[in-house]
Amino acid sequence: MTRVIGPDDEIEPAWVEAASLPEVSALARAGHTVVVTLPGDETEAIAAAAAYAWAGAAVFRTSHDVRRALDMTEALLGRRPPALTRRGLA
């Protein structure tokens, strides 16, 4: 489950901050709760949130609404059910 915090919120002592995808992957595989500070541009923040969530980050520090991107990524990874399902019959 992911968590989104504000840009000025303090990180908890048990969290580990990461700055790159390989670093996030390595720390998540080691069992750490990884926090990532997302970029200031909204489009970049949404894309980065999805990529970092896929790599294993669990806490995101941002001022943008990235919840939909994080929910979509968790659904793709099988951690939560999709918000909407449709059966495609063509």
PyMOL Python script that loads the backbone (N, CA, C, O; Angstrom):
from pymol import cmd

cmd.read_pdbstr("""\
ATOM      1  N   MET A   1       0.837  -1.176   0.000  1.00  0.00           N
ATOM      2  CA  MET A   1       0.000   0.000   0.000  1.00  0.00           C
ATOM      3  C   MET A   1       0.882   1.239   0.000  1.00  0.00           C
ATOM      4  O   MET A   1       1.880   1.304   0.718  1.00  0.00           O
ATOM      5  N   THR A   2       0.514   2.197  -0.793  1.00  0.00           N
ATOM      6  CA  THR A   2       1.309   3.407  -0.895  1.00  0.00           C
ATOM      7  C   THR A   2       0.749   4.504  -0.014  1.00  0.00           C
ATOM      8  O   THR A   2      -0.415   4.479   0.387  1.00  0.00           O
ATOM      9  N   ARG A   3       1.593   5.448   0.271  1.00  0.00           N
ATOM     10  CA  ARG A   3       1.223   6.579   1.106  1.00  0.00           C
ATOM     11  C   ARG A   3       1.762   7.839   0.458  1.00  0.00           C
ATOM     12  O   ARG A   3       2.901   7.850  -0.009  1.00  0.00           O
ATOM     13  N   VAL A   4       0.965   8.908   0.419  1.00  0.00           N
ATOM     14  CA  VAL A   4       1.387  10.182  -0.155  1.00  0.00           C
ATOM     15  C   VAL A   4       1.438  11.199   0.971  1.00  0.00           C
ATOM     16  O   VAL A   4       0.478  11.347   1.727  1.00  0.00           O
ATOM     17  N   ILE A   5       2.563  11.902   1.083  1.00  0.00           N
ATOM     18  CA  ILE A   5       2.719  12.935   2.110  1.00  0.00           C
ATOM     19  C   ILE A   5       3.050  14.259   1.431  1.00  0.00           C
ATOM     20  O   ILE A   5       3.436  14.283   0.263  1.00  0.00           O
ATOM     21  N   GLY A   6       2.900  15.342   2.154  1.00  0.00           N
ATOM     22  CA  GLY A   6       3.170  16.672   1.626  1.00  0.00           C
ATOM     23  C   GLY A   6       4.658  16.928   1.492  1.00  0.00           C
ATOM     24  O   GLY A   6       5.470  16.220   2.087  1.00  0.00           O
ATOM     25  N   PRO A   7       5.026  17.948   0.706  1.00  0.00           N
ATOM     26  CA  PRO A   7       6.447  18.225   0.465  1.00  0.00           C
ATOM     27  C   PRO A   7       7.214  18.665   1.708  1.00  0.00           C
ATOM     28  O   PRO A   7       8.435  18.517   1.764  1.00  0.00           O
ATOM     29  N   ASP A   8       6.517  19.200   2.698  1.00  0.00           N
ATOM     30  CA  ASP A   8       7.190  19.668   3.915  1.00  0.00           C
ATOM     31  C   ASP A   8       7.076  18.696   5.077  1.00  0.00           C
ATOM     32  O   ASP A   8       7.631  18.946   6.148  1.00  0.00           O
ATOM     33  N   ASP A   9       6.365  17.587   4.883  1.00  0.00           N
ATOM     34  CA  ASP A   9       6.202  16.602   5.956  1.00  0.00           C
ATOM     35  C   ASP A   9       7.516  15.879   6.215  1.00  0.00           C
ATOM     36  O   ASP A   9       8.269  15.574   5.290  1.00  0.00           O
ATOM     37  N   GLU A  10       7.769  15.615   7.464  1.00  0.00           N
ATOM     38  CA  GLU A  10       8.970  14.885   7.855  1.00  0.00           C
ATOM     39  C   GLU A  10       8.797  13.400   7.567  1.00  0.00           C
ATOM     40  O   GLU A  10       7.691  12.865   7.638  1.00  0.00           O
ATOM     41  N   ILE A  11       9.903  12.746   7.242  1.00  0.00           N
ATOM     42  CA  ILE A  11       9.841  11.305   7.045  1.00  0.00           C
ATOM     43  C   ILE A  11      10.094  10.607   8.373  1.00  0.00           C
ATOM     44  O   ILE A  11      10.809  11.117   9.236  1.00  0.00           O
ATOM     45  N   GLU A  12       9.500   9.444   8.517  1.00  0.00           N
ATOM     46  CA  GLU A  12       9.667   8.683   9.759  1.00  0.00           C
ATOM     47  C   GLU A  12      11.066   8.078   9.804  1.00  0.00           C
ATOM     48  O   GLU A  12      11.654   7.803   8.758  1.00  0.00           O
ATOM     49  N   PRO A  13      11.604   7.868  11.003  1.00  0.00           N
ATOM     50  CA  PRO A  13      12.972   7.342  11.124  1.00  0.00           C
ATOM     51  C   PRO A  13      13.180   5.978  10.475  1.00  0.00           C
ATOM     52  O   PRO A  13      14.295   5.666  10.054  1.00  0.00           O
ATOM     53  N   ALA A  14      12.134   5.160  10.383  1.00  0.00           N
ATOM     54  CA  ALA A  14      12.283   3.820   9.813  1.00  0.00           C
ATOM     55  C   ALA A  14      12.310   3.834   8.291  1.00  0.00           C
ATOM     56  O   ALA A  14      12.656   2.825   7.676  1.00  0.00           O
ATOM     57  N   TRP A  15      11.950   4.960   7.668  1.00  0.00           N
ATOM     58  CA  TRP A  15      11.915   5.050   6.218  1.00  0.00           C
ATOM     59  C   TRP A  15      13.298   5.360   5.669  1.00  0.00           C
ATOM     60  O   TRP A  15      14.111   6.001   6.335  1.00  0.00           O
ATOM     61  N   VAL A  16      13.557   4.903   4.455  1.00  0.00           N
ATOM     62  CA  VAL A  16      14.824   5.157   3.777  1.00  0.00           C
ATOM     63  C   VAL A  16      14.522   5.966   2.519  1.00  0.00           C
ATOM     64  O   VAL A  16      13.659   5.579   1.730  1.00  0.00           O
ATOM     65  N   GLU A  17      15.221   7.085   2.322  1.00  0.00           N
ATOM     66  CA  GLU A  17      14.990   7.920   1.145  1.00  0.00           C
ATOM     67  C   GLU A  17      15.877   7.469  -0.003  1.00  0.00           C
ATOM     68  O   GLU A  17      17.056   7.171   0.185  1.00  0.00           O
ATOM     69  N   ALA A  18      15.289   7.423  -1.205  1.00  0.00           N
ATOM     70  CA  ALA A  18      16.023   7.007  -2.400  1.00  0.00           C
ATOM     71  C   ALA A  18      15.823   8.045  -3.498  1.00  0.00           C
ATOM     72  O   ALA A  18      14.839   8.784  -3.498  1.00  0.00           O
ATOM     73  N   ALA A  19      16.781   8.090  -4.444  1.00  0.00           N
ATOM     74  CA  ALA A  19      16.732   9.109  -5.487  1.00  0.00           C
ATOM     75  C   ALA A  19      16.769   8.553  -6.899  1.00  0.00           C
ATOM     76  O   ALA A  19      16.666   9.320  -7.856  1.00  0.00           O
ATOM     77  N   SER A  20      16.911   7.239  -7.061  1.00  0.00           N
ATOM     78  CA  SER A  20      16.959   6.671  -8.411  1.00  0.00           C
ATOM     79  C   SER A  20      16.211   5.338  -8.424  1.00  0.00           C
ATOM     80  O   SER A  20      16.021   4.710  -7.383  1.00  0.00           O
ATOM     81  N   LEU A  21      15.792   4.920  -9.608  1.00  0.00           N
ATOM     82  CA  LEU A  21      15.065   3.659  -9.732  1.00  0.00           C
ATOM     83  C   LEU A  21      15.869   2.448  -9.264  1.00  0.00           C
ATOM     84  O   LEU A  21      15.331   1.613  -8.537  1.00  0.00           O
ATOM     85  N   PRO A  22      17.156   2.325  -9.660  1.00  0.00           N
ATOM     86  CA  PRO A  22      17.916   1.173  -9.147  1.00  0.00           C
ATOM     87  C   PRO A  22      18.050   1.180  -7.626  1.00  0.00           C
ATOM     88  O   PRO A  22      18.008   0.129  -6.986  1.00  0.00           O
ATOM     89  N   GLU A  23      18.208   2.364  -7.059  1.00  0.00           N
ATOM     90  CA  GLU A  23      18.327   2.474  -5.606  1.00  0.00           C
ATOM     91  C   GLU A  23      17.010   2.077  -4.929  1.00  0.00           C
ATOM     92  O   GLU A  23      17.017   1.382  -3.912  1.00  0.00           O
ATOM     93  N   VAL A  24      15.885   2.519  -5.496  1.00  0.00           N
ATOM     94  CA  VAL A  24      14.574   2.149  -4.958  1.00  0.00           C
ATOM     95  C   VAL A  24      14.383   0.636  -5.022  1.00  0.00           C
ATOM     96  O   VAL A  24      13.947   0.023  -4.047  1.00  0.00           O
ATOM     97  N   SER A  25      14.704   0.037  -6.157  1.00  0.00           N
ATOM     98  CA  SER A  25      14.552  -1.409  -6.315  1.00  0.00           C
ATOM     99  C   SER A  25      15.385  -2.176  -5.296  1.00  0.00           C
ATOM    100  O   SER A  25      14.896  -3.115  -4.666  1.00  0.00           O
ATOM    101  N   ALA A  26      16.645  -1.776  -5.135  1.00  0.00           N
ATOM    102  CA  ALA A  26      17.535  -2.469  -4.205  1.00  0.00           C
ATOM    103  C   ALA A  26      17.049  -2.341  -2.763  1.00  0.00           C
ATOM    104  O   ALA A  26      17.047  -3.323  -2.020  1.00  0.00           O
ATOM    105  N   LEU A  27      16.641  -1.142  -2.366  1.00  0.00           N
ATOM    106  CA  LEU A  27      16.177  -0.937  -0.996  1.00  0.00           C
ATOM    107  C   LEU A  27      14.853  -1.654  -0.734  1.00  0.00           C
ATOM    108  O   LEU A  27      14.653  -2.202   0.350  1.00  0.00           O
ATOM    109  N   ALA A  28      13.952  -1.656  -1.709  1.00  0.00           N
ATOM    110  CA  ALA A  28      12.673  -2.352  -1.538  1.00  0.00           C
ATOM    111  C   ALA A  28      12.882  -3.856  -1.444  1.00  0.00           C
ATOM    112  O   ALA A  28      12.235  -4.525  -0.638  1.00  0.00           O
ATOM    113  N   ARG A  29      13.789  -4.397  -2.271  1.00  0.00           N
ATOM    114  CA  ARG A  29      14.082  -5.836  -2.192  1.00  0.00           C
ATOM    115  C   ARG A  29      14.688  -6.200  -0.848  1.00  0.00           C
ATOM    116  O   ARG A  29      14.503  -7.316  -0.363  1.00  0.00           O
ATOM    117  N   ALA A  30      15.413  -5.262  -0.243  1.00  0.00           N
ATOM    118  CA  ALA A  30      16.021  -5.515   1.063  1.00  0.00           C
ATOM    119  C   ALA A  30      15.013  -5.398   2.205  1.00  0.00           C
ATOM    120  O   ALA A  30      15.342  -5.682   3.357  1.00  0.00           O
ATOM    121  N   GLY A  31      13.776  -4.977   1.886  1.00  0.00           N
ATOM    122  CA  GLY A  31      12.740  -4.926   2.906  1.00  0.00           C
ATOM    123  C   GLY A  31      12.523  -3.571   3.545  1.00  0.00           C
ATOM    124  O   GLY A  31      11.792  -3.475   4.532  1.00  0.00           O
ATOM    125  N   HIS A  32      13.128  -2.527   3.022  1.00  0.00           N
ATOM    126  CA  HIS A  32      12.976  -1.184   3.590  1.00  0.00           C
ATOM    127  C   HIS A  32      11.719  -0.507   3.056  1.00  0.00           C
ATOM    128  O   HIS A  32      11.271  -0.800   1.948  1.00  0.00           O
ATOM    129  N   THR A  33      11.154   0.399   3.848  1.00  0.00           N
ATOM    130  CA  THR A  33      10.077   1.274   3.368  1.00  0.00           C
ATOM    131  C   THR A  33      10.752   2.465   2.714  1.00  0.00           C
ATOM    132  O   THR A  33      11.413   3.259   3.384  1.00  0.00           O
ATOM    133  N   VAL A  34      10.584   2.588   1.405  1.00  0.00           N
ATOM    134  CA  VAL A  34      11.307   3.595   0.631  1.00  0.00           C
ATOM    135  C   VAL A  34      10.421   4.811   0.412  1.00  0.00           C
ATOM    136  O   VAL A  34       9.262   4.684   0.017  1.00  0.00           O
ATOM    137  N   VAL A  35      10.985   6.008   0.676  1.00  0.00           N
ATOM    138  CA  VAL A  35      10.299   7.272   0.422  1.00  0.00           C
ATOM    139  C   VAL A  35      11.000   7.981  -0.727  1.00  0.00           C
ATOM    140  O   VAL A  35      12.229   8.014  -0.794  1.00  0.00           O
ATOM    141  N   VAL A  36      10.200   8.553  -1.640  1.00  0.00           N
ATOM    142  CA  VAL A  36      10.724   9.241  -2.817  1.00  0.00           C
ATOM    143  C   VAL A  36      10.113  10.636  -2.864  1.00  0.00           C
ATOM    144  O   VAL A  36       8.904  10.791  -2.691  1.00  0.00           O
ATOM    145  N   THR A  37      10.942  11.652  -3.097  1.00  0.00           N
ATOM    146  CA  THR A  37      10.458  13.013  -3.313  1.00  0.00           C
ATOM    147  C   THR A  37      10.296  13.210  -4.812  1.00  0.00           C
ATOM    148  O   THR A  37      11.260  13.091  -5.569  1.00  0.00           O
ATOM    149  N   LEU A  38       9.071  13.513  -5.240  1.00  0.00           N
ATOM    150  CA  LEU A  38       8.763  13.628  -6.657  1.00  0.00           C
ATOM    151  C   LEU A  38       9.074  15.036  -7.178  1.00  0.00           C
ATOM    152  O   LEU A  38       9.087  15.995  -6.407  1.00  0.00           O
ATOM    153  N   PRO A  39       9.328  15.158  -8.503  1.00  0.00           N
ATOM    154  CA  PRO A  39       9.664  16.468  -9.080  1.00  0.00           C
ATOM    155  C   PRO A  39       8.501  17.447  -9.007  1.00  0.00           C
ATOM    156  O   PRO A  39       7.358  17.055  -8.771  1.00  0.00           O
ATOM    157  N   GLY A  40       8.807  18.728  -9.214  1.00  0.00           N
ATOM    158  CA  GLY A  40       7.818  19.792  -9.088  1.00  0.00           C
ATOM    159  C   GLY A  40       6.798  19.855 -10.200  1.00  0.00           C
ATOM    160  O   GLY A  40       5.664  20.265  -9.952  1.00  0.00           O
ATOM    161  N   ASP A  41       7.147  19.467 -11.421  1.00  0.00           N
ATOM    162  CA  ASP A  41       6.215  19.508 -12.531  1.00  0.00           C
ATOM    163  C   ASP A  41       5.190  18.386 -12.378  1.00  0.00           C
ATOM    164  O   ASP A  41       5.555  17.248 -12.085  1.00  0.00           O
ATOM    165  N   GLU A  42       3.903  18.703 -12.575  1.00  0.00           N
ATOM    166  CA  GLU A  42       2.851  17.717 -12.327  1.00  0.00           C
ATOM    167  C   GLU A  42       2.946  16.499 -13.253  1.00  0.00           C
ATOM    168  O   GLU A  42       2.792  15.364 -12.801  1.00  0.00           O
ATOM    169  N   THR A  43       3.194  16.726 -14.524  1.00  0.00           N
ATOM    170  CA  THR A  43       3.286  15.613 -15.469  1.00  0.00           C
ATOM    171  C   THR A  43       4.458  14.710 -15.124  1.00  0.00           C
ATOM    172  O   THR A  43       4.329  13.486 -15.160  1.00  0.00           O
ATOM    173  N   GLU A  44       5.591  15.295 -14.793  1.00  0.00           N
ATOM    174  CA  GLU A  44       6.753  14.504 -14.395  1.00  0.00           C
ATOM    175  C   GLU A  44       6.490  13.766 -13.102  1.00  0.00           C
ATOM    176  O   GLU A  44       6.914  12.621 -12.945  1.00  0.00           O
ATOM    177  N   ALA A  45       5.791  14.407 -12.162  1.00  0.00           N
ATOM    178  CA  ALA A  45       5.508  13.775 -10.870  1.00  0.00           C
ATOM    179  C   ALA A  45       4.624  12.543 -11.040  1.00  0.00           C
ATOM    180  O   ALA A  45       4.845  11.524 -10.387  1.00  0.00           O
ATOM    181  N   ILE A  46       3.615  12.634 -11.923  1.00  0.00           N
ATOM    182  CA  ILE A  46       2.719  11.499 -12.144  1.00  0.00           C
ATOM    183  C   ILE A  46       3.480  10.332 -12.772  1.00  0.00           C
ATOM    184  O   ILE A  46       3.339   9.187 -12.345  1.00  0.00           O
ATOM    185  N   ALA A  47       4.286  10.633 -13.788  1.00  0.00           N
ATOM    186  CA  ALA A  47       5.068   9.573 -14.446  1.00  0.00           C
ATOM    187  C   ALA A  47       6.083   8.965 -13.492  1.00  0.00           C
ATOM    188  O   ALA A  47       6.241   7.745 -13.443  1.00  0.00           O
ATOM    189  N   ALA A  48       6.772   9.813 -12.734  1.00  0.00           N
ATOM    190  CA  ALA A  48       7.775   9.318 -11.785  1.00  0.00           C
ATOM    191  C   ALA A  48       7.118   8.483 -10.686  1.00  0.00           C
ATOM    192  O   ALA A  48       7.680   7.473 -10.260  1.00  0.00           O
ATOM    193  N   ALA A  49       5.938   8.892 -10.224  1.00  0.00           N
ATOM    194  CA  ALA A  49       5.244   8.133  -9.179  1.00  0.00           C
ATOM    195  C   ALA A  49       4.939   6.718  -9.648  1.00  0.00           C
ATOM    196  O   ALA A  49       5.149   5.758  -8.907  1.00  0.00           O
ATOM    197  N   ALA A  50       4.445   6.586 -10.874  1.00  0.00           N
ATOM    198  CA  ALA A  50       4.132   5.252 -11.399  1.00  0.00           C
ATOM    199  C   ALA A  50       5.394   4.404 -11.515  1.00  0.00           C
ATOM    200  O   ALA A  50       5.388   3.227 -11.153  1.00  0.00           O
ATOM    201  N   ALA A  51       6.476   4.996 -12.018  1.00  0.00           N
ATOM    202  CA  ALA A  51       7.731   4.247 -12.178  1.00  0.00           C
ATOM    203  C   ALA A  51       8.310   3.837 -10.829  1.00  0.00           C
ATOM    204  O   ALA A  51       8.730   2.692 -10.657  1.00  0.00           O
ATOM    205  N   TYR A  52       8.337   4.758  -9.873  1.00  0.00           N
ATOM    206  CA  TYR A  52       8.887   4.439  -8.552  1.00  0.00           C
ATOM    207  C   TYR A  52       8.011   3.431  -7.807  1.00  0.00           C
ATOM    208  O   TYR A  52       8.532   2.582  -7.083  1.00  0.00           O
ATOM    209  N   ALA A  53       6.690   3.513  -7.974  1.00  0.00           N
ATOM    210  CA  ALA A  53       5.802   2.526  -7.344  1.00  0.00           C
ATOM    211  C   ALA A  53       6.058   1.145  -7.921  1.00  0.00           C
ATOM    212  O   ALA A  53       6.070   0.157  -7.187  1.00  0.00           O
ATOM    213  N   TRP A  54       6.263   1.068  -9.223  1.00  0.00           N
ATOM    214  CA  TRP A  54       6.561  -0.216  -9.866  1.00  0.00           C
ATOM    215  C   TRP A  54       7.873  -0.786  -9.323  1.00  0.00           C
ATOM    216  O   TRP A  54       8.014  -2.000  -9.175  1.00  0.00           O
ATOM    217  N   ALA A  55       8.836   0.102  -9.026  1.00  0.00           N
ATOM    218  CA  ALA A  55      10.137  -0.333  -8.515  1.00  0.00           C
ATOM    219  C   ALA A  55      10.078  -0.720  -7.039  1.00  0.00           C
ATOM    220  O   ALA A  55      10.995  -1.371  -6.539  1.00  0.00           O
ATOM    221  N   GLY A  56       9.003  -0.326  -6.328  1.00  0.00           N
ATOM    222  CA  GLY A  56       8.863  -0.761  -4.946  1.00  0.00           C
ATOM    223  C   GLY A  56       8.772   0.337  -3.896  1.00  0.00           C
ATOM    224  O   GLY A  56       8.688   0.034  -2.706  1.00  0.00           O
ATOM    225  N   ALA A  57       8.787   1.599  -4.301  1.00  0.00           N
ATOM    226  CA  ALA A  57       8.656   2.689  -3.323  1.00  0.00           C
ATOM    227  C   ALA A  57       7.261   2.647  -2.711  1.00  0.00           C
ATOM    228  O   ALA A  57       6.292   2.302  -3.386  1.00  0.00           O
ATOM    229  N   ALA A  58       7.164   3.001  -1.429  1.00  0.00           N
ATOM    230  CA  ALA A  58       5.884   2.924  -0.735  1.00  0.00           C
ATOM    231  C   ALA A  58       5.393   4.275  -0.239  1.00  0.00           C
ATOM    232  O   ALA A  58       4.207   4.419   0.055  1.00  0.00           O
ATOM    233  N   VAL A  59       6.275   5.277  -0.136  1.00  0.00           N
ATOM    234  CA  VAL A  59       5.897   6.595   0.363  1.00  0.00           C
ATOM    235  C   VAL A  59       6.365   7.633  -0.645  1.00  0.00           C
ATOM    236  O   VAL A  59       7.507   7.598  -1.103  1.00  0.00           O
ATOM    237  N   PHE A  60       5.470   8.561  -0.988  1.00  0.00           N
ATOM    238  CA  PHE A  60       5.765   9.565  -1.995  1.00  0.00           C
ATOM    239  C   PHE A  60       5.552  10.946  -1.405  1.00  0.00           C
ATOM    240  O   PHE A  60       4.486  11.238  -0.863  1.00  0.00           O
ATOM    241  N   ARG A  61       6.566  11.798  -1.508  1.00  0.00           N
ATOM    242  CA  ARG A  61       6.485  13.163  -1.000  1.00  0.00           C
ATOM    243  C   ARG A  61       6.277  14.080  -2.204  1.00  0.00           C
ATOM    244  O   ARG A  61       7.157  14.203  -3.055  1.00  0.00           O
ATOM    245  N   THR A  62       5.099  14.728  -2.274  1.00  0.00           N
ATOM    246  CA  THR A  62       4.764  15.562  -3.418  1.00  0.00           C
ATOM    247  C   THR A  62       3.661  16.549  -3.072  1.00  0.00           C
ATOM    248  O   THR A  62       2.946  16.381  -2.084  1.00  0.00           O
ATOM    249  N   SER A  63       3.533  17.584  -3.904  1.00  0.00           N
ATOM    250  CA  SER A  63       2.435  18.536  -3.743  1.00  0.00           C
ATOM    251  C   SER A  63       1.366  18.313  -4.811  1.00  0.00           C
ATOM    252  O   SER A  63       0.404  19.077  -4.886  1.00  0.00           O
ATOM    253  N   HIS A  64       1.519  17.279  -5.636  1.00  0.00           N
ATOM    254  CA  HIS A  64       0.583  16.999  -6.721  1.00  0.00           C
ATOM    255  C   HIS A  64      -0.284  15.783  -6.391  1.00  0.00           C
ATOM    256  O   HIS A  64       0.057  14.973  -5.529  1.00  0.00           O
ATOM    257  N   ASP A  65      -1.407  15.675  -7.093  1.00  0.00           N
ATOM    258  CA  ASP A  65      -2.313  14.544  -6.907  1.00  0.00           C
ATOM    259  C   ASP A  65      -1.848  13.382  -7.789  1.00  0.00           C
ATOM    260  O   ASP A  65      -2.125  13.352  -8.988  1.00  0.00           O
ATOM    261  N   VAL A  66      -1.151  12.445  -7.190  1.00  0.00           N
ATOM    262  CA  VAL A  66      -0.620  11.293  -7.919  1.00  0.00           C
ATOM    263  C   VAL A  66      -1.341  10.002  -7.521  1.00  0.00           C
ATOM    264  O   VAL A  66      -0.926   8.915  -7.921  1.00  0.00           O
ATOM    265  N   ARG A  67      -2.403  10.112  -6.747  1.00  0.00           N
ATOM    266  CA  ARG A  67      -3.092   8.933  -6.213  1.00  0.00           C
ATOM    267  C   ARG A  67      -3.600   8.014  -7.319  1.00  0.00           C
ATOM    268  O   ARG A  67      -3.470   6.796  -7.198  1.00  0.00           O
ATOM    269  N   ARG A  68      -4.182   8.565  -8.407  1.00  0.00           N
ATOM    270  CA  ARG A  68      -4.714   7.713  -9.475  1.00  0.00           C
ATOM    271  C   ARG A  68      -3.605   6.905 -10.140  1.00  0.00           C
ATOM    272  O   ARG A  68      -3.795   5.729 -10.451  1.00  0.00           O
ATOM    273  N   ALA A  69      -2.458   7.523 -10.358  1.00  0.00           N
ATOM    274  CA  ALA A  69      -1.333   6.795 -10.963  1.00  0.00           C
ATOM    275  C   ALA A  69      -0.850   5.692 -10.034  1.00  0.00           C
ATOM    276  O   ALA A  69      -0.511   4.601 -10.491  1.00  0.00           O
ATOM    277  N   LEU A  70      -0.816   5.966  -8.737  1.00  0.00           N
ATOM    278  CA  LEU A  70      -0.374   4.952  -7.779  1.00  0.00           C
ATOM    279  C   LEU A  70      -1.389   3.818  -7.672  1.00  0.00           C
ATOM    280  O   LEU A  70      -1.004   2.651  -7.593  1.00  0.00           O
ATOM    281  N   ASP A  71      -2.682   4.145  -7.670  1.00  0.00           N
ATOM    282  CA  ASP A  71      -3.718   3.107  -7.629  1.00  0.00           C
ATOM    283  C   ASP A  71      -3.648   2.223  -8.870  1.00  0.00           C
ATOM    284  O   ASP A  71      -3.777   1.002  -8.776  1.00  0.00           O
ATOM    285  N   MET A  72      -3.441   2.845 -10.044  1.00  0.00           N
ATOM    286  CA  MET A  72      -3.337   2.072 -11.276  1.00  0.00           C
ATOM    287  C   MET A  72      -2.137   1.123 -11.218  1.00  0.00           C
ATOM    288  O   MET A  72      -2.244  -0.041 -11.604  1.00  0.00           O
ATOM    289  N   THR A  73      -1.012   1.614 -10.744  1.00  0.00           N
ATOM    290  CA  THR A  73       0.189   0.787 -10.666  1.00  0.00           C
ATOM    291  C   THR A  73      -0.014  -0.371  -9.706  1.00  0.00           C
ATOM    292  O   THR A  73       0.395  -1.494 -10.003  1.00  0.00           O
ATOM    293  N   GLU A  74      -0.636  -0.123  -8.560  1.00  0.00           N
ATOM    294  CA  GLU A  74      -0.903  -1.200  -7.612  1.00  0.00           C
ATOM    295  C   GLU A  74      -1.858  -2.239  -8.198  1.00  0.00           C
ATOM    296  O   GLU A  74      -1.713  -3.431  -7.929  1.00  0.00           O
ATOM    297  N   ALA A  75      -2.834  -1.799  -8.997  1.00  0.00           N
ATOM    298  CA  ALA A  75      -3.744  -2.744  -9.643  1.00  0.00           C
ATOM    299  C   ALA A  75      -2.998  -3.590 -10.669  1.00  0.00           C
ATOM    300  O   ALA A  75      -3.235  -4.794 -10.767  1.00  0.00           O
ATOM    301  N   LEU A  76      -2.101  -2.975 -11.432  1.00  0.00           N
ATOM    302  CA  LEU A  76      -1.321  -3.725 -12.412  1.00  0.00           C
ATOM    303  C   LEU A  76      -0.402  -4.744 -11.744  1.00  0.00           C
ATOM    304  O   LEU A  76      -0.163  -5.823 -12.286  1.00  0.00           O
ATOM    305  N   LEU A  77       0.108  -4.398 -10.568  1.00  0.00           N
ATOM    306  CA  LEU A  77       0.981  -5.305  -9.828  1.00  0.00           C
ATOM    307  C   LEU A  77       0.200  -6.374  -9.056  1.00  0.00           C
ATOM    308  O   LEU A  77       0.798  -7.298  -8.505  1.00  0.00           O
ATOM    309  N   GLY A  78      -1.129  -6.254  -9.013  1.00  0.00           N
ATOM    310  CA  GLY A  78      -1.955  -7.239  -8.313  1.00  0.00           C
ATOM    311  C   GLY A  78      -2.071  -7.007  -6.827  1.00  0.00           C
ATOM    312  O   GLY A  78      -2.482  -7.911  -6.098  1.00  0.00           O
ATOM    313  N   ARG A  79      -1.723  -5.827  -6.353  1.00  0.00           N
ATOM    314  CA  ARG A  79      -1.801  -5.525  -4.917  1.00  0.00           C
ATOM    315  C   ARG A  79      -3.176  -5.046  -4.495  1.00  0.00           C
ATOM    316  O   ARG A  79      -3.495  -5.065  -3.306  1.00  0.00           O
ATOM    317  N   ARG A  80      -4.004  -4.614  -5.452  1.00  0.00           N
ATOM    318  CA  ARG A  80      -5.360  -4.153  -5.159  1.00  0.00           C
ATOM    319  C   ARG A  80      -6.220  -4.445  -6.374  1.00  0.00           C
ATOM    320  O   ARG A  80      -5.699  -4.557  -7.483  1.00  0.00           O
ATOM    321  N   PRO A  81      -7.534  -4.572  -6.187  1.00  0.00           N
ATOM    322  CA  PRO A  81      -8.396  -4.803  -7.342  1.00  0.00           C
ATOM    323  C   PRO A  81      -8.510  -3.540  -8.192  1.00  0.00           C
ATOM    324  O   PRO A  81      -8.395  -2.433  -7.666  1.00  0.00           O
ATOM    325  N   PRO A  82      -8.732  -3.690  -9.491  1.00  0.00           N
ATOM    326  CA  PRO A  82      -8.897  -2.511 -10.334  1.00  0.00           C
ATOM    327  C   PRO A  82     -10.160  -1.739  -9.969  1.00  0.00           C
ATOM    328  O   PRO A  82     -11.123  -2.315  -9.465  1.00  0.00           O
ATOM    329  N   ALA A  83     -10.150  -0.440 -10.225  1.00  0.00           N
ATOM    330  CA  ALA A  83     -11.310   0.388  -9.904  1.00  0.00           C
ATOM    331  C   ALA A  83     -12.497   0.048 -10.779  1.00  0.00           C
ATOM    332  O   ALA A  83     -13.643   0.152 -10.341  1.00  0.00           O
ATOM    333  N   LEU A  84     -12.236  -0.359 -12.014  1.00  0.00           N
ATOM    334  CA  LEU A  84     -13.302  -0.684 -12.951  1.00  0.00           C
ATOM    335  C   LEU A  84     -12.854  -1.823 -13.836  1.00  0.00           C
ATOM    336  O   LEU A  84     -11.744  -1.805 -14.369  1.00  0.00           O
ATOM    337  N   THR A  85     -13.711  -2.812 -13.994  1.00  0.00           N
ATOM    338  CA  THR A  85     -13.376  -3.914 -14.898  1.00  0.00           C
ATOM    339  C   THR A  85     -14.450  -4.023 -15.955  1.00  0.00           C
ATOM    340  O   THR A  85     -15.636  -3.845 -15.680  1.00  0.00           O
ATOM    341  N   ARG A  86     -14.026  -4.314 -17.151  1.00  0.00           N
ATOM    342  CA  ARG A  86     -14.947  -4.529 -18.259  1.00  0.00           C
ATOM    343  C   ARG A  86     -14.513  -5.775 -19.010  1.00  0.00           C
ATOM    344  O   ARG A  86     -13.324  -6.055 -19.161  1.00  0.00           O
ATOM    345  N   ARG A  87     -15.489  -6.497 -19.465  1.00  0.00           N
ATOM    346  CA  ARG A  87     -15.204  -7.674 -20.263  1.00  0.00           C
ATOM    347  C   ARG A  87     -15.272  -7.265 -21.725  1.00  0.00           C
ATOM    348  O   ARG A  87     -16.317  -6.836 -22.214  1.00  0.00           O
ATOM    349  N   GLY A  88     -14.165  -7.397 -22.405  1.00  0.00           N
ATOM    350  CA  GLY A  88     -14.110  -6.971 -23.787  1.00  0.00           C
ATOM    351  C   GLY A  88     -14.553  -8.060 -24.740  1.00  0.00           C
ATOM    352  O   GLY A  88     -13.879  -9.079 -24.890  1.00  0.00           O
ATOM    353  N   LEU A  89     -15.659  -7.848 -25.368  1.00  0.00           N
ATOM    354  CA  LEU A  89     -16.153  -8.763 -26.390  1.00  0.00           C
ATOM    355  C   LEU A  89     -16.211  -8.014 -27.708  1.00  0.00           C
ATOM    356  O   LEU A  89     -17.004  -7.086 -27.862  1.00  0.00           O
ATOM    357  N   ALA A  90     -15.391  -8.403 -28.645  1.00  0.00           N
ATOM    358  CA  ALA A  90     -15.392  -7.685 -29.924  1.00  0.00           C
ATOM    359  C   ALA A  90     -16.101  -8.455 -31.000  1.00  0.00           C
ATOM    360  O   ALA A  90     -16.191  -7.988 -32.136  1.00  0.00           O
TER     361      ALA A  90
END
""", "prot")
cmd.dss("prot")
cmd.show_as("cartoon", "prot")
cmd.util.cbc("prot")
cmd.orient("prot")
